């Protein structure tokens, strides 16, 4: 797996609304593209959706196989959640699986909403890395409402 996809995600609130702009910078084999969308909800929810929608976009546009996919987010709780989901592949402990289901439900998501993760994980190595906000400047600029 020497091919690499690097993704930086971020989200921001649109003034005085329940709408957030989500954005990602996707670097793949020397090319850089962006992904932008909107969602309703809190900023924490939007940060979560930014990762999921970007992975769906990457899957649809690039159909990666045998890639190392590194996803950077500046939202630590979501990074921990995604890493728990990624570890789930090798985990059969019902307590852990139930805990993930409870967290997803609390965030308004179902297993169906995150099905892109196991699909991509079946043929790629996926890593979610927490990045301090000040180091996520490019994705942060992109997510700001213009």
C-alpha positions in Angstrom: 0.0 0.0 0.0 2.3 2.7 -1.2 -0.4 4.8 -2.8 -1.7 7.5 -0.5 -4.8 9.7 0.0 -4.6 12.5 2.5 -7.7 14.3 3.6 -8.1 17.3 5.8 -11.7 18.0 7.0 -13.3 20.9 8.8 -16.7 22.5 9.4 -18.0 25.9 10.5 -21.3 27.4 11.5 -23.0 29.8 9.2 -23.9 32.9 11.2 -27.1 32.8 13.3 -28.3 29.5 11.8 -28.4 25.8 12.4 -26.5 25.3 9.1 -22.8 24.4 8.9 -20.5 24.4 5.9 -18.3 21.3 5.7 -15.2 21.1 3.6 -12.3 18.9 2.8 -9.0 19.0 1.0 -8.2 15.7 -0.7 -4.7 15.0 -1.8 -4.3 12.0 -4.1 -1.2 11.1 -6.2 0.0 14.7 -6.5 -3.4 16.2 -7.3 -5.4 18.3 -4.8 -9.1 18.7 -4.9 -11.7 20.1 -2.6 -15.1 18.8 -1.4 -17.7 21.2 0.0 -21.2 20.7 1.3 -23.7 21.9 3.9 -25.5 20.2 6.7 -27.8 21.2 9.5 -26.9 20.6 13.1 -24.2 21.4 15.6 -20.6 22.0 14.7 -19.6 18.7 16.3 -22.1 16.9 14.1 -20.9 18.8 11.0 -17.3 17.7 11.7 -18.5 14.1 11.9 -20.5 14.4 8.7 -17.5 16.1 6.9 -15.5 12.9 7.3 -18.3 10.6 6.3 -19.4 12.6 3.2 -15.8 13.1 2.1 -15.2 9.4 2.3 -18.3 8.8 0.3 -17.1 11.3 -2.3 -13.6 9.6 -2.5 -15.2 6.2 -2.8 -17.5 7.4 -5.6 -14.9 9.4 -7.5 -11.8 7.4 -7.1 -12.8 3.8 -6.1 -9.5 3.4 -4.1 -8.0 0.0 -3.7 -4.9 -0.7 -1.7 -4.4 2.9 -0.6 -3.4 4.3 2.7 -6.1 6.9 3.5 -5.1 9.4 6.2 -7.9 11.6 7.4 -7.1 14.6 9.6 -9.7 16.3 11.7 -9.4 18.9 14.5 -12.3 17.5 16.4 -10.9 15.1 19.0 -14.1 13.3 20.1 -14.9 12.4 16.5 -11.4 11.2 15.8 -11.7 8.9 18.8 -15.1 7.7 17.6 -13.8 6.9 14.1 -10.8 5.1 15.4 -13.1 3.0 17.6 -15.2 2.2 14.5 -12.1 1.3 12.6 -10.9 -1.0 15.3 -14.3 -2.7 15.4 -13.2 -4.8 12.3 -11.2 -7.0 14.6 -13.4 -6.6 17.7 -16.2 -9.0 18.5 -16.9 -7.8 22.0 -20.6 -7.0 22.2 -20.1 -4.4 24.9 -17.9 -2.3 22.6 -20.2 -2.8 19.6 -23.2 -1.7 21.8 -21.2 1.3 23.0 -20.6 2.4 19.4 -24.3 2.0 18.6 -25.3 4.1 21.6 -22.8 6.9 20.5 -24.1 6.8 16.9 -27.7 7.0 18.1 -26.8 9.9 20.4 -25.3 11.7 17.4 -28.4 10.9 15.2 -26.6 8.4 13.1 -27.1 4.7 12.3 -24.8 2.0 11.0 -26.1 2.7 7.5 -24.8 6.3 7.8 -21.2 5.0 8.4 -21.3 2.0 6.0 -18.7 3.7 3.8 -16.1 3.1 6.5 -16.2 -0.7 6.4 -16.5 -0.7 2.6 -13.4 1.4 2.2 -11.6 -0.4 5.0 -12.0 -3.8 3.3 -9.5 -2.9 0.6 -7.6 0.1 2.1 -5.8 1.1 5.3 -7.7 4.0 6.9 -6.3 6.2 9.7 -8.1 9.1 11.4 -5.7 11.5 13.0 -6.5 14.3 15.4 -4.8 17.5 14.4 -4.7 20.7 16.5 -6.9 23.4 15.1 -4.0 25.7 14.3 -2.5 23.0 12.1 -5.7 22.6 10.1 -5.5 26.0 8.5 -6.2 25.2 4.9 -9.4 23.1 5.6 -10.4 25.8 8.1 -10.2 28.6 5.5 -12.1 26.5 3.1 -15.0 25.8 5.5 -15.5 29.5 6.4 -18.7 30.9 5.0 -18.1 33.4 2.2 
